[in-house]
């Protein structure tokens, strides 16, 4: 997957711009009643007892079990795409393998694993540097906390930095588009990104990203 990611990394020198696209048997029937034979002064006449006819039971046919197709959680991962010579955010639907304990943090973690692996669609690209790893992710009362490895901060200019921030914010908030997103690198809050000093005011939301980074 790393080769695939490298193949679709956006060339840093040719990025023209980026714009966002907002784009779960009862009673007595259970025993046989026998009538008591009362003694009689007259000896009973011998009688013949005919067997009670029974209806042969037909063998039960076992119905085939209906197996429901397994369904997983669908998530959105945000890539970058070139549309009319502009770089735009492009959501892509990814189906995760169903888990018995699909908590929001696990769902978002699955989305980030797909994001960091790189796009499978050859028309999509990413500015997240190769080798970036997800250290942890959690959904807290104050928002979604994403902790990435230091590779996330390497390489690229301002446009590349804005592209990768947008990918993280939008992917992290795909479960709740209004969620606040906190980005950390090696366990520390990310305040400035890149050599050109792209300042980040955290937490970030989709709306604050569009406001702070008008493209």
Buried (B, 14 or more C-beta within 10 A) or exposed (E): EEEEBEEBBBEEEEBEEBEBEEEEEEEEEEEEEEEEEEEEEEEEEEEEEEEEEEEEEEEEEEEEEEEEEEEBBEBBBBBBBBEEEEBBBBBBEBEBEEEEEBEBBBBBBBBBBBBBBBBEEEEBBBBBBBBBEBBEBBBEEEBBBBBBBBBBBEBBBBBBBBBBBBBBBBBBBBBEEEBBBBBBBEEEEBEEBBEEEBEBEBBBBBEBBBEBBEB
